[in-house]
Amino acid sequence: MRLGGIGDSGGDFTYQGAGYQMVNVDRYLRHWPRYFLVAIEGDTPIARALGVPVEFPAADREELPDRGWDQAIQWAAEDVMDGRTPTVLCGVEIVIAPHVRGNGLASVLVAALKTCAAKAGLRTVYGPVRPFGKEAEPDAPMAEYVTRRRPDGRLADRWLRTHERLGARMIKVCPSSLTVTGSIAEWFDWTGVHLADGENLIPGAIAPVYASTRHDHGIYVEPNVWFEHPIRDG
């Protein structure tokens, strides 16, 4: 199971982002254990949900950031170092094992994050949501993709639709939510794909990887979508 924008799929290469390197599991459990939720089937973990508490809004944080996931992790780390009092929870992961997807567990995990936030006195849960249906259309502009709706009026992407059904409000696209950079050799180690110059489409990505063999560098910038889940008293 991976840390990442709120979704239940994605390539393992996302572990190589700067945010992942900074907030590993041990460090996460040390600072935010109450927001590390695991669903168990027998003795086997089948899903998990993670959140990080942050102060928002604040004088230096007037809007949800375009650097979605990466910035949420940075804010949380800054708040620990600076002793700031958090006011909201940023959900940064929901991952579900393939054999139990589609049975409503995602909704349970979202509700559990909201319950944990409410018990801690936080007023809202925000999340940089990863529309995993976009893996089939990595070239599609995110701003257009998130407007798609079915004939019944519901959002076309099933993970975005789940959040809307649970009462969340879509706020805006965060175009550079997660960034991963590496050499051509590193990208091959992470994905098994030999990057070529220009755009590369790789399994598990919802956007292209841009590469330059001359500079021996590849960069992946993943867009997500900020959603707001209000917490209702009682």
N, CA, C and O of each residue as an XYZ file, in Angstrom:
936
protein
N       0.843     -1.192      0.000
C       0.000      0.000      0.000
C       0.881      1.247      0.000
O       1.890      1.313      0.703
N       0.487      2.218     -0.789
C       1.331      3.388     -0.960
C       0.766      4.597     -0.238
O      -0.443      4.713     -0.036
N       1.642      5.476      0.139
C       1.218      6.804      0.547
C       0.959      7.605     -0.706
O       1.681      7.444     -1.690
N      -0.036      8.454     -0.708
C      -0.248      9.275     -1.892
C      -1.572      9.996     -1.908
O      -2.365      9.877     -0.974
N      -1.815     10.747     -2.970
C      -3.077     11.457     -3.124
C      -4.233     10.504     -2.908
O      -4.107      9.319     -3.218
N      -5.330     10.964     -2.399
C      -6.368     10.066     -1.914
C      -6.952      9.260     -3.057
O      -7.753      9.775     -3.838
N      -6.560      8.009     -3.161
C      -7.044      7.097     -4.179
C      -6.615      5.691     -3.825
O      -5.906      5.499     -2.837
N      -7.028      4.691     -4.611
C      -6.664      3.321     -4.248
C      -5.860      2.643     -5.334
O      -5.871      1.417     -5.445
N      -5.158      3.434     -6.143
C      -4.290      2.855     -7.156
C      -3.160      3.818     -7.434
O      -3.150      4.940     -6.927
N      -2.204      3.379     -8.241
C      -1.086      4.244     -8.578
C       0.208      3.469     -8.583
O       0.320      2.418     -7.950
N       1.199      3.997     -9.310
C       2.467      3.308     -9.419
C       3.332      3.480     -8.191
O       3.248      4.491     -7.493
N       4.176      2.474     -7.927
C       5.076      2.552     -6.778
C       6.124      3.642     -6.943
O       6.765      4.032     -5.967
N       6.309      4.141     -8.166
C       7.287      5.218     -8.366
C       6.939      6.455     -7.545
O       7.810      7.282     -7.277
N       5.677      6.592     -7.145
C       5.310      7.766     -6.359
C       5.975      7.772     -4.986
O       6.037      8.814     -4.333
N       6.468      6.626     -4.548
C       7.214      6.579     -3.287
C       8.501      7.402     -3.362
O       9.095      7.722     -2.333
N       8.918      7.734     -4.547
C      10.211      8.404     -4.712
C      10.115      9.926     -4.611
O      11.135     10.609     -4.712
N       8.924     10.467     -4.416
C       8.773     11.907     -4.269
C       9.384     12.417     -2.976
O       9.582     11.657     -2.028
N       9.679     13.706     -2.943
C      10.330     14.295     -1.766
C       9.468     14.163     -0.521
O       9.988     13.950      0.574
N       8.138     14.288     -0.681
C       7.259     14.159      0.470
C       7.329     12.772      1.094
O       7.335     12.638      2.318
N       7.382     11.747      0.261
C       7.481     10.382      0.763
C       8.783     10.159      1.503
O       8.823      9.482      2.530
N       9.851     10.740      0.969
C      11.143     10.559      1.614
C      11.174     11.229      2.986
O      11.843     10.752      3.903
N      10.450     12.332      3.117
C      10.442     13.076      4.383
C       9.532     12.412      5.409
O       9.877     12.343      6.588
N       8.371     11.920      4.970
C       7.395     11.371      5.912
C       7.264      9.871      5.670
O       6.348      9.414      4.987
N       8.187      9.123      6.237
C       8.075      7.670      6.152
C       7.118      7.181      7.232
O       6.644      7.966      8.053
N       6.838      5.881      7.226
C       5.830      5.350      8.137
C       6.232      5.549      9.594
O       5.402      5.944     10.413
N       7.504      5.280      9.931
C       7.937      5.429     11.321
C       7.763      6.869     11.805
O       7.292      7.105     12.918
N       8.142      7.814     10.972
C       8.012      9.221     11.359
C       6.545      9.614     11.462
O       6.158     10.375     12.349
N       5.736      9.094     10.553
C       4.305      9.383     10.592
C       3.694      8.892     11.899
O       2.947      9.617     12.556
N       4.015      7.664     12.266
C       3.449      7.104     13.492
C       3.936      7.843     14.729
O       3.242      7.881     15.745
N       5.110      8.421     14.651
C       5.646      9.154     15.797
C       4.902     10.468     16.023
O       4.701     10.882     17.165
N       4.494     11.123     14.934
C       3.892     12.447     15.058
C       2.371     12.456     14.953
O       1.720     13.269     15.609
N       1.786     11.569     14.143
C       0.346     11.636     13.889
C      -0.326     10.265     13.977
O      -1.086      9.901     13.081
N      -0.065      9.508     15.025
C      -0.604      8.139     15.078
C      -2.129      8.074     15.087
O      -2.704      7.104     14.594
N      -2.791      9.088     15.639
C      -4.251      9.036     15.733
C      -4.911      9.126     14.363
O      -6.088      8.796     14.214
N      -4.150      9.576     13.360
C      -4.708      9.698     11.998
C      -4.163      8.618     11.061
O      -4.216      8.762      9.840
N      -3.644      7.548     11.639
C      -3.167      6.400     10.856
C      -4.161      5.270     11.103
O      -4.096      4.594     12.130
N      -5.073      5.068     10.168
C      -6.173      4.127     10.337
C      -5.979      2.912      9.440
O      -5.661      3.050      8.259
N      -6.170      1.733      9.996
C      -5.987      0.491      9.242
C      -7.225     -0.377      9.402
O      -7.713     -0.586     10.512
N      -7.726     -0.881      8.279
C      -8.842     -1.830      8.297
C      -8.267     -3.240      8.227
O      -7.366     -3.515      7.435
N      -8.801     -4.132      9.066
C      -8.275     -5.493      9.206
C      -9.340     -6.509      8.800
O     -10.511     -6.375      9.157
N      -8.925     -7.505      8.065
C      -9.774     -8.656      7.756
C      -9.107     -9.882      8.361
O      -8.114    -10.381      7.833
N      -9.658    -10.365      9.472
C      -8.949    -11.394     10.230
C      -7.710    -10.781     10.842
O      -7.806     -9.854     11.646
N      -6.545    -11.291     10.470
C      -5.289    -10.705     10.926
C      -4.569     -9.944      9.822
O      -3.406     -9.574      9.978
N      -5.255     -9.709      8.708
C      -4.607     -9.139      7.535
C      -5.084     -7.709      7.277
O      -6.288     -7.485      7.158
N      -4.178     -6.743      7.186
C      -4.575     -5.387      6.801
C      -5.089     -5.377      5.365
O      -4.448     -5.930      4.470
N      -6.230     -4.758      5.145
C      -6.805     -4.703      3.799
C      -6.968     -3.272      3.292
O      -7.268     -3.073      2.114
N      -6.780     -2.289      4.141
C      -6.919     -0.894      3.708
C      -6.335      0.008      4.787
O      -6.194     -0.382      5.947
N      -6.002      1.226      4.367
C      -5.581      2.203      5.357
C      -5.940      3.598      4.888
O      -6.104      3.856      3.696
N      -6.057      4.489      5.858
C      -6.340      5.891      5.583
C      -5.426      6.729      6.466
O      -5.240      6.428      7.645
N      -4.864      7.775      5.893
C      -3.941      8.639      6.621
C      -4.352     10.095      6.472
O      -4.873     10.504      5.435
N      -4.112     10.861      7.511
C      -4.322     12.301      7.454
C      -3.231     13.012      8.216
O      -2.589     12.426      9.087
N      -3.017     14.280      7.890
C      -2.063     15.102      8.638
C      -2.781     16.369      9.088
O      -3.457     17.012      8.284
N      -2.645     16.739     10.365
C      -3.290     17.958     10.875
C      -2.467     19.185     10.522
O      -1.243     19.176     10.651
N      -3.137     20.241     10.077
C      -2.444     21.478      9.725
C      -3.270     22.680     10.173
O      -4.473     22.573     10.410
N      -2.608     23.811     10.282
C      -3.325     25.064     10.522
C      -3.715     25.655      9.167
O      -2.856     25.955      8.338
N      -5.028     25.817      8.954
C      -5.533     26.406      7.718
C      -6.964     26.885      7.953
O      -7.760     26.188      8.582
N      -7.294     28.101      7.436
C      -6.367     29.065      6.848
C      -5.536     29.760      7.915
O      -5.808     29.650      9.111
N      -4.522     30.473      7.457
C      -3.652     31.255      8.342
C      -3.137     32.442      7.540
O      -3.373     32.544      6.336
N      -2.433     33.334      8.219
C      -1.957     34.539      7.546
C      -1.087     34.202      6.337
O      -1.119     34.908      5.329
N      -0.316     33.128      6.438
C       0.556     32.724      5.331
C      -0.027     31.561      4.535
O       0.663     30.970      3.704
N      -1.297     31.228      4.784
C      -1.958     30.127      4.083
C      -3.412     30.522      3.803
O      -4.340     30.058      4.466
N      -3.578     31.367      2.832
C      -4.915     31.888      2.579
C      -5.735     30.996      1.653
O      -6.965     31.044      1.682
N      -5.070     30.179      0.830
C      -5.761     29.306     -0.107
C      -5.160     27.910     -0.067
O      -3.995     27.730      0.289
N      -5.969     26.928     -0.436
C      -5.434     25.586     -0.594
C      -4.401     25.605     -1.714
O      -4.632     26.227     -2.750
N      -3.276     24.940     -1.527
C      -2.146     25.124     -2.432
C      -2.257     24.336     -3.736
O      -2.861     23.264     -3.786
N      -1.660     24.894     -4.786
C      -1.568     24.190     -6.064
C      -0.679     22.953     -5.944
O      -0.828     21.997     -6.704
N       0.237     22.980     -4.992
C       1.119     21.825     -4.763
C       0.477     20.850     -3.757
O       1.159     20.304     -2.889
N      -0.806     20.648     -3.884
C      -1.626     19.790     -3.067
C      -0.972     18.868     -2.059
O      -0.707     19.270     -0.926
N      -0.707     17.624     -2.466
C      -0.203     16.606     -1.543
C       1.141     17.018     -0.962
O       1.334     16.978      0.253
N       2.073     17.415     -1.827
C       3.406     17.790     -1.347
C       3.330     18.941     -0.347
O       4.032     18.932      0.664
N       2.481     19.930     -0.623
C       2.398     21.084      0.267
C       1.718     20.729      1.578
O       2.096     21.252      2.626
N       0.715     19.844      1.541
C       0.062     19.418      2.781
C       1.069     18.755      3.717
O       1.074     19.017      4.920
N       1.915     17.902      3.164
C       2.949     17.258      3.974
C       3.923     18.294      4.512
O       4.320     18.225      5.675
N       4.311     19.254      3.679
C       5.233     20.292      4.138
C       4.608     21.129      5.244
O       5.263     21.419      6.245
N       3.348     21.521      5.076
C       2.671     22.283      6.119
C       2.643     21.513      7.438
O       2.924     22.070      8.499
N       2.303     20.230      7.359
C       2.221     19.426      8.582
C       3.571     19.360      9.285
O       3.646     19.474     10.508
N       4.639     19.174      8.505
C       5.974     19.124      9.097
C       6.358     20.474      9.690
O       6.934     20.532     10.777
N       6.048     21.549      8.992
C       6.340     22.884      9.510
C       5.597     23.129     10.821
O       6.151     23.708     11.756
N       4.352     22.688     10.885
C       3.564     22.931     12.090
C       4.117     22.183     13.293
O       4.075     22.683     14.417
N       4.636     20.980     13.053
C       5.283     20.243     14.144
C       6.514     21.007     14.625
O       6.715     21.174     15.828
N       7.326     21.465     13.696
C       8.571     22.164     14.063
C       8.305     23.515     14.708
O       9.035     23.938     15.605
N       7.244     24.198     14.244
C       6.965     25.543     14.745
C       5.988     25.568     15.912
O       5.748     26.628     16.490
N       5.425     24.429     16.266
C       4.488     24.385     17.373
C       3.155     25.038     17.071
O       2.493     25.538     17.981
N       2.750     25.044     15.815
C       1.473     25.649     15.441
C       0.320     24.715     15.791
O       0.465     23.493     15.760
N      -0.818     25.302     16.121
C      -1.993     24.530     16.498
C      -2.815     24.200     15.256
O      -3.293     25.118     14.590
N      -2.995     22.926     14.923
C      -3.765     22.572     13.721
C      -5.243     22.876     13.893
O      -5.774     22.841     15.003
N      -5.893     23.173     12.794
C      -7.327     23.464     12.809
C      -8.116     22.573     11.856
O      -9.335     22.458     11.987
N      -7.433     21.936     10.893
C      -8.105     21.058      9.945
C      -7.249     19.819      9.727
O      -6.079     19.779     10.108
N      -7.848     18.817      9.113
C      -7.120     17.607      8.756
C      -7.034     17.526      7.243
O      -8.029     17.725      6.547
N      -5.833     17.231      6.729
C      -5.670     16.949      5.306
C      -5.532     15.441      5.130
O      -4.550     14.840      5.566
N      -6.526     14.841      4.489
C      -6.411     13.426      4.178
C      -5.401     13.247      3.063
O      -5.524     13.871      2.010
N      -4.400     12.400      3.280
C      -3.343     12.244      2.281
C      -3.284     10.839      1.687
O      -2.480     10.580      0.791
N      -4.123      9.935      2.175
C      -4.136      8.608      1.567
C      -5.382      7.836      1.958
O      -5.812      7.848      3.112
N      -5.944      7.174      0.977
C      -6.845      6.048      1.219
C      -6.451      4.986      0.202
O      -6.541      5.217     -1.004
N      -6.020      3.841      0.673
C      -5.609      2.744     -0.192
C      -6.326      1.485      0.249
O      -6.386      1.170      1.438
N      -6.871      0.767     -0.727
C      -7.672     -0.427     -0.450
C      -7.127     -1.590     -1.267
O      -6.845     -1.438     -2.456
N      -6.980     -2.737     -0.645
C      -6.506     -3.930     -1.353
C      -7.454     -4.266     -2.502
O      -8.669     -4.130     -2.362
N      -6.906     -4.704     -3.639
C      -7.749     -4.939     -4.826
C      -8.937     -5.863     -4.598
O      -9.999     -5.645     -5.183
N      -8.789     -6.886     -3.766
C      -9.865     -7.883     -3.649
C     -11.055     -7.388     -2.826
O     -12.089     -8.055     -2.776
N     -10.921     -6.220     -2.175
C     -12.059     -5.700     -1.406
C     -12.509     -4.329     -1.905
O     -13.274     -3.644     -1.225
N     -12.046     -3.927     -3.072
C     -12.512     -2.656     -3.628
C     -13.940     -2.805     -4.145
O     -14.357     -3.881     -4.575
N     -14.672     -1.704     -4.093
C     -16.019     -1.695     -4.630
C     -17.091     -2.175     -3.683
O     -18.237     -2.368     -4.090
N     -16.738     -2.374     -2.414
C     -17.740     -2.866     -1.448
C     -18.112     -1.832     -0.394
O     -18.700     -2.172      0.633
N     -17.771     -0.574     -0.645
C     -18.141      0.490      0.284
C     -17.114      0.809      1.343
O     -17.347      1.682      2.178
N     -15.974      0.121      1.333
C     -14.968      0.356      2.360
C     -14.381      1.765      2.276
O     -14.032      2.356      3.299
N     -14.273      2.300      1.068
C     -13.734      3.655      0.918
C     -14.581      4.668      1.678
O     -14.048      5.566      2.330
N     -15.892      4.522      1.594
C     -16.779      5.444      2.315
C     -16.589      5.326      3.821
O     -16.635      6.322      4.542
N     -16.376      4.104      4.287
C     -16.144      3.876      5.716
C     -14.867      4.574      6.160
O     -14.830      5.176      7.233
N     -13.830      4.499      5.349
C     -12.556      5.110      5.709
C     -12.640      6.637      5.704
O     -12.070      7.296      6.574
N     -13.345      7.190      4.734
C     -13.535      8.649      4.722
C     -14.265      9.081      5.993
O     -13.880     10.053      6.643
N     -15.320      8.346      6.336
C     -16.078      8.668      7.550
C     -15.201      8.541      8.791
O     -15.326      9.332      9.726
N     -14.320      7.552      8.802
C     -13.445      7.349      9.961
C     -12.461      8.507     10.115
O     -12.189      8.948     11.232
N     -11.927      8.999      8.997
C     -11.039     10.163      9.072
C     -11.783     11.371      9.630
O     -11.239     12.117     10.444
N     -13.020     11.562      9.194
C     -13.809     12.688      9.678
C     -14.098     12.541     11.170
O     -14.081     13.529     11.904
N     -14.362     11.326     11.621
C     -14.604     11.086     13.043
C     -13.365     11.403     13.862
O     -13.458     12.039     14.912
N     -12.197     10.961     13.384
C     -10.949     11.244     14.099
C     -10.691     12.742     14.167
O     -10.265     13.263     15.197
N     -10.954     13.428     13.063
C     -10.753     14.871     13.047
C     -11.688     15.560     14.037
O     -11.269     16.455     14.771
N     -12.943     15.146     14.057
C     -13.916     15.757     14.964
C     -13.516     15.541     16.415
O     -13.621     16.461     17.226
N     -13.062     14.344     16.755
C     -12.653     14.049     18.132
C     -11.456     14.896     18.557
O     -11.278     15.185     19.740
N     -10.639     15.289     17.580
C      -9.468     16.122     17.884
C      -9.808     17.611     17.881
O      -8.937     18.450     18.109
N     -11.085     17.942     17.619
C     -11.497     19.333     17.609
C     -11.208     20.053     16.303
O     -11.256     21.282     16.250
N     -10.909     19.303     15.249
C     -10.656     19.915     13.942
C     -11.983     20.118     13.229
O     -12.923     19.348     13.427
N     -12.060     21.150     12.404
C     -13.368     21.545     11.893
C     -13.682     21.065     10.481
O     -14.841     21.082     10.069
N     -12.665     20.636      9.732
C     -12.870     20.258      8.336
C     -11.831     19.225      7.935
O     -10.730     19.192      8.483
N     -12.192     18.378      6.970
C     -11.220     17.486      6.341
C     -11.094     17.903      4.880
O     -12.074     17.924      4.137
N      -9.877     18.230      4.490
C      -9.574     18.517      3.088
C      -8.781     17.347      2.515
O      -8.127     16.609      3.251
N      -8.844     17.188      1.212
C      -8.052     16.139      0.601
C      -7.685     16.447     -0.834
O      -8.544     16.856     -1.615
N      -6.394     16.253     -1.206
C      -6.000     16.315     -2.612
C      -6.327     14.970     -3.256
O      -5.548     14.021     -3.162
N      -7.460     14.898     -3.897
C      -8.007     13.622     -4.362
C      -7.405     13.234     -5.706
O      -7.294     14.055     -6.617
N      -7.023     11.978     -5.810
C      -6.448     11.428     -7.046
C      -7.541     10.675     -7.795
O      -7.944      9.597     -7.357
N      -8.033     11.210     -8.914
C      -9.081     10.498     -9.663
C      -8.480      9.335    -10.446
O      -7.990      9.511    -11.562
N      -8.522      8.147     -9.849
C      -7.745      7.053    -10.429
C      -8.282      6.575    -11.766
O      -7.582      5.859    -12.481
N      -9.520      6.953    -12.128
C     -10.004      6.638    -13.463
C      -9.203      7.334    -14.547
O      -9.233      6.931    -15.709
N      -8.486      8.386    -14.160
C      -7.699      9.147    -15.128
C      -6.461      8.381    -15.588
O      -5.810      8.790    -16.549
N      -6.126      7.276    -14.921
C      -5.014      6.459    -15.407
C      -5.255      6.019    -16.853
O      -4.302      5.816    -17.606
N      -6.518      5.871    -17.241
C      -6.846      5.479    -18.614
C      -6.702      6.633    -19.595
O      -6.683      6.419    -20.808
N      -6.599      7.873    -19.071
C      -6.501      9.063    -19.922
C      -5.458     10.030    -19.366
O      -5.800     11.154    -18.998
N      -4.203      9.617    -19.297
C      -3.198     10.493    -18.680
C      -2.978     11.801    -19.426
O      -2.495     12.771    -18.841
N      -3.326     11.841    -20.715
C      -3.145     13.072    -21.482
C      -4.299     14.055    -21.324
O      -4.175     15.214    -21.723
N      -5.404     13.623    -20.759
C      -6.575     14.497    -20.632
C      -6.290     15.621    -19.637
O      -5.776     15.357    -18.550
N      -6.610     16.863    -19.984
C      -6.427     17.965    -19.011
C      -7.289     17.733    -17.774
O      -8.479     17.438    -17.891
N      -6.699     17.863    -16.602
C      -7.446     17.610    -15.374
C      -8.633     18.563    -15.231
O      -9.699     18.158    -14.768
N      -8.456     19.818    -15.622
C      -9.537     20.799    -15.484
C     -10.767     20.383    -16.281
O     -11.895     20.683    -15.889
N     -10.554     19.695    -17.397
C     -11.681     19.206    -18.187
C     -12.206     17.881    -17.637
O     -13.415     17.654    -17.582
N     -11.287     17.016    -17.235
C     -11.671     15.685    -16.753
C     -12.622     15.769    -15.561
O     -13.589     15.010    -15.491
N     -12.363     16.673    -14.634
C     -13.156     16.723    -13.402
C     -14.552     17.302    -13.619
O     -15.397     17.225    -12.727
N     -14.802     17.879    -14.793
C     -16.145     18.411    -15.064
C     -17.069     17.368    -15.680
O     -18.265     17.621    -15.822
N     -16.556     16.232    -16.042
C     -17.361     15.220    -16.726
C     -18.397     14.619    -15.780
O     -18.091     14.262    -14.643
N     -19.611     14.518    -16.271
C     -20.687     13.932    -15.477
C     -21.470     12.921    -16.310
O     -21.537     13.012    -17.536
N     -22.047     11.975    -15.621
C     -22.880     10.964    -16.262
C     -24.243     11.565    -16.608
O     -24.560     12.669    -16.165
N     -25.050     10.851    -17.391
C     -26.397     11.353    -17.707
C     -27.252     11.637    -16.472
O     -28.147     12.480    -16.517
N     -26.975     10.929    -15.359
C     -27.758     11.164    -14.143
C     -27.255     12.365    -13.349
O     -27.773     12.658    -12.272
N     -26.246     13.061    -13.877
C     -25.741     14.262    -13.226
C     -24.593     14.030    -12.267
O     -23.994     14.990    -11.782
N     -24.273     12.781    -11.981
C     -23.186     12.501    -11.051
C     -21.845     12.522    -11.774
O     -21.770     12.291    -12.981
N     -20.787     12.802    -11.014
C     -19.461     12.861    -11.598
C     -19.094     11.539    -12.261
O     -19.422     10.468    -11.749
N     -18.418     11.618    -13.390
C     -18.104     10.418    -14.163
C     -17.051      9.557    -13.469
O     -17.172      8.332    -13.454
N     -16.023     10.177    -12.897
C     -14.981      9.409    -12.222
C     -15.532      8.849    -10.912
O     -16.082      9.592    -10.100
N     -15.388      7.560    -10.710
C     -16.069      6.941     -9.568
C     -15.484      7.361     -8.214
O     -16.201      7.387     -7.213
N     -14.195      7.688     -8.178
C     -13.629      8.106     -6.890
C     -14.029      9.540     -6.564
O     -14.313      9.857     -5.409
N     -14.053     10.413     -7.579
C     -14.580     11.759     -7.363
C     -16.060     11.690     -6.991
O     -16.538     12.446     -6.145
N     -16.767     10.780     -7.633
C     -18.204     10.619     -7.361
C     -18.441     10.162     -5.923
O     -19.407     10.584     -5.288
N     -17.573      9.313     -5.415
C     -17.702      8.858     -4.025
C     -17.594     10.024     -3.064
O     -18.392     10.135     -2.134
N     -16.622     10.892     -3.274
C     -16.454     12.041     -2.381
C     -17.662     12.972     -2.457
O     -18.135     13.461     -1.431
N     -18.157     13.216     -3.657
C     -19.321     14.083     -3.793
C     -20.535     13.460     -3.113
O     -21.310     14.156     -2.456
N     -20.698     12.156     -3.272
C     -21.835     11.471     -2.653
C     -21.771     11.554     -1.133
O     -22.807     11.566     -0.469
N     -20.581     11.610     -0.586
C     -20.406     11.688      0.863
C     -20.523     13.124      1.387
O     -20.274     13.381      2.565
N     -20.901     14.047      0.512
C     -21.145     15.415      0.954
C     -19.996     16.369      0.779
O     -20.055     17.502      1.256
N     -18.935     15.933      0.095
C     -17.786     16.804     -0.093
C     -18.021     17.770     -1.242
O     -18.823     17.518     -2.142
N     -17.303     18.872     -1.186
C     -17.383     19.910     -2.216
C     -16.043     19.994     -2.946
O     -14.988     20.132     -2.328
N     -16.113     19.907     -4.283
C     -14.908     20.089     -5.081
C     -14.535     21.567     -5.078
O     -15.365     22.424     -5.379
N     -13.285     21.858     -4.736
C     -12.848     23.245     -4.637
C     -12.063     23.682     -5.871
O     -12.420     24.656     -6.532
N     -10.993     22.954     -6.171
C     -10.191     23.352     -7.335
C      -9.191     22.238     -7.649
O      -8.905     21.372     -6.821
N      -8.674     22.295     -8.871
C      -7.580     21.418     -9.262
C      -6.294     21.923     -8.616
O      -6.044     23.127     -8.571
N      -5.489     21.001     -8.120
C      -4.130     21.350     -7.680
C      -3.174     20.740     -8.719
O      -2.886     19.544     -8.658
N      -2.686     21.541     -9.663
C      -2.018     21.013    -10.851
C      -0.672     20.350    -10.608
O      -0.225     19.536    -11.416
N      -0.026     20.690     -9.502
C       1.290     20.097     -9.215
C       1.276     19.491     -7.819
O       2.095     19.840     -6.968
N       0.340     18.582     -7.595
C       0.129     18.030     -6.264
C       1.279     17.144     -5.804
O       1.652     17.159     -4.631
N       1.841     16.371     -6.733
C       2.887     15.403     -6.386
C       3.947     15.430     -7.473
O       3.630     15.255     -8.650
N       5.196     15.644     -7.097
C       6.288     15.710     -8.068
C       7.333     14.646     -7.754
O       7.753     14.484     -6.609
N       7.742     13.928     -8.789
C       8.783     12.907     -8.666
C       9.817     13.165     -9.750
O       9.465     13.298    -10.922
N      11.077     13.235     -9.378
C      12.151     13.435    -10.343
C      13.208     12.351    -10.174
O      13.376     11.792     -9.091
N      13.913     12.065    -11.256
C      14.968     11.067    -11.177
C      15.702     10.947    -12.490
O      15.281     11.500    -13.506
N      16.798     10.221    -12.463
C      17.560      9.969    -13.685
C      16.826      8.948    -14.546
O      15.867      8.321    -14.094
N      17.278      8.784    -15.783
C      16.665      7.803    -16.679
C      16.806      6.398    -16.090
O      15.878      5.593    -16.170
N      17.964      6.107    -15.502
C      18.187      4.795    -14.895
C      17.280      4.582    -13.681
O      16.754      3.488    -13.478
N      17.105      5.617    -12.888
C      16.223      5.495    -11.723
C      14.785      5.223    -12.154
O      14.103      4.385    -11.563
N      14.328      5.933    -13.183
C      12.968      5.696    -13.653
C      12.794      4.267    -14.142
O      11.733      3.670    -13.957
N      13.838      3.711    -14.771
C      13.744      2.321    -15.212
C      13.661      1.389    -14.004
O      12.893      0.427    -14.012
N      14.443      1.672    -12.975
C      14.380      0.861    -11.753
C      12.994      0.930    -11.115
O      12.482     -0.076    -10.625
N      12.393      2.113    -11.123
C      11.097      2.299    -10.475
C       9.944      1.713    -11.276
O       8.979      1.213    -10.698
N      10.035      1.769    -12.611
C       8.871      1.444    -13.447
C       9.090      0.338    -14.464
O       8.126     -0.226    -14.980
N      10.355      0.019    -14.761
C      10.637     -0.931    -15.827
C      10.464     -0.335    -17.212
O      10.460     -1.066    -18.203
N      10.323      0.983    -17.295
C      10.121      1.681    -18.569
C      11.380      2.467    -18.916
O      11.919      3.195    -18.082
N      11.847      2.311    -20.172
C      12.952      3.127    -20.659
C      12.376      4.450    -21.166
O      11.692      4.475    -22.189
N      12.640      5.518    -20.476
C      12.097      6.814    -20.880
C      12.761      7.303    -22.149
O      13.972      7.179    -22.328
N      11.942      7.863    -23.027
C      12.427      8.503    -24.249
C      12.271     10.005    -24.106
O      11.581     10.481    -23.205
N      12.905     10.744    -24.986
C      12.780     12.200    -24.943
C      11.328     12.619    -25.145
O      10.628     12.072    -25.998
N      10.880     13.596    -24.356
C       9.519     14.084    -24.457
C       8.583     13.410    -23.483
O       8.992     13.034    -22.384
N       7.323     13.250    -23.875
C       6.305     12.661    -23.002
C       6.393     11.136    -23.007
O       6.597     10.506    -24.045
N       6.232     10.565    -21.813
C       6.203      9.116    -21.656
C       4.985      8.741    -20.827
O       4.748      9.330    -19.772
N       4.219      7.776    -21.286
C       3.070      7.277    -20.546
C       3.471      5.978    -19.878
O       3.920      5.042    -20.540
N       3.307      5.922    -18.558
C       3.752      4.755    -17.804
C       2.609      4.214    -16.961
O       1.722      4.971    -16.568
N       2.615      2.919    -16.676
C       1.548      2.323    -15.870
C       1.446      2.967    -14.494
O       2.456      3.232    -13.841
N       0.221      3.214    -14.067
C      -0.016      3.780    -12.749
C       0.035      5.283    -12.680
O      -0.198      5.857    -11.616
N       0.336      5.946    -13.797
C       0.431      7.402    -13.815
C      -0.864      8.000    -14.345
O      -1.547      7.391    -15.167
N      -1.195      9.191    -13.873
C      -2.367      9.890    -14.396
C      -1.951     11.126    -15.197
O      -2.791     11.939    -15.583
N      -0.657     11.252    -15.437
C      -0.101     12.322    -16.260
C       1.182     11.784    -16.883
O       1.733     10.800    -16.388
N       1.666     12.398    -17.947
C       2.906     11.908    -18.568
C       4.136     12.190    -17.711
O       4.139     13.091    -16.872
N       5.176     11.400    -17.942
C       6.510     11.684    -17.422
C       7.283     12.365    -18.550
O       7.366     11.836    -19.658
N       7.839     13.524    -18.267
C       8.625     14.253    -19.257
C      10.101     13.940    -19.033
O      10.601     14.028    -17.912
N      10.796     13.573    -20.119
C      12.181     13.135    -19.978
C      13.094     13.825    -20.981
O      12.675     14.203    -22.075
N      14.344     13.977    -20.585
C      15.406     14.454    -21.460
C      16.587     13.509    -21.294
O      17.212     13.471    -20.234
N      16.894     12.744    -22.342
C      18.046     11.854    -22.253
C      19.346     12.654    -22.243
O      20.335     12.225    -21.647
N      19.349     13.805    -22.894
C      20.541     14.657    -22.885
C      20.898     15.079    -21.473
O      22.070     15.096    -21.098
N      19.884     15.417    -20.693
C      20.122     15.854    -19.316
C      19.963     14.715    -18.312
O      20.107     14.922    -17.107
N      19.668     13.514    -18.809
C      19.526     12.333    -17.956
C      18.546     12.601    -16.818
O      18.865     12.419    -15.643
N      17.346     13.037    -17.197
C      16.388     13.467    -16.178
C      14.962     13.209    -16.642
O      14.617     13.434    -17.802
N      14.142     12.734    -15.714
C      12.718     12.584    -15.969
C      11.932     13.191    -14.823
O      12.338     13.088    -13.666
N      10.814     13.820    -15.133
C      10.004     14.467    -14.096
C       8.532     14.136    -14.304
O       8.013     14.179    -15.419
N       7.885     13.809    -13.207
C       6.457     13.510    -13.199
C       5.779     14.508    -12.274
O       6.154     14.633    -11.108
N       4.787     15.216    -12.787
C       4.023     16.170    -11.984
C       2.563     15.740    -12.046
O       1.926     15.821    -13.097
N       2.040     15.286    -10.917
C       0.687     14.741    -10.880
C      -0.324     15.767    -10.383
O      -0.145     16.339     -9.307
N      -1.381     16.006    -11.151
C      -2.457     16.864    -10.666
C      -3.437     16.082     -9.799
O      -3.690     14.904    -10.051
N      -3.975     16.719     -8.805
C      -5.055     16.166     -7.989
C      -6.183     17.194     -7.937
O      -6.134     18.210     -8.630
N      -7.183     16.932     -7.126
C      -8.331     17.823     -7.006
C      -8.643     18.021     -5.524
O      -8.882     17.049     -4.808
N      -8.642     19.242     -5.070
C      -8.969     19.512     -3.672
C     -10.475     19.351     -3.437
O     -11.297     19.945     -4.134
N     -10.809     18.538     -2.444
C     -12.181     18.403     -1.959
C     -12.228     18.839     -0.501
O     -11.248     18.717      0.235
N     -13.374     19.342     -0.107
C     -13.614     19.749      1.284
C     -14.760     18.908      1.852
O     -15.871     18.900      1.320
N     -14.460     18.204      2.943
C     -15.468     17.436      3.670
C     -15.793     18.179      4.965
O     -14.974     18.179      5.884
N     -16.947     18.804      5.064
C     -17.305     19.478      6.331
C     -17.567     18.458      7.419
O     -17.997     17.337      7.146
N     -17.306     18.849      8.642
C     -17.597     17.999      9.801
C     -18.793     18.605     10.517
O     -18.759     19.750     10.967
N     -19.819     17.831     10.609
C     -21.051     18.324     11.241
C     -21.054     17.947     12.718
O     -20.705     16.827     13.092
N     -21.447     18.889     13.532
C     -21.529     18.628     14.966
C     -22.593     17.576     15.219
O     -23.637     17.538     14.569
N     -22.290     16.727     16.186
C     -23.268     15.724     16.571
C     -23.314     14.555     15.652
O     -24.100     13.632     15.866
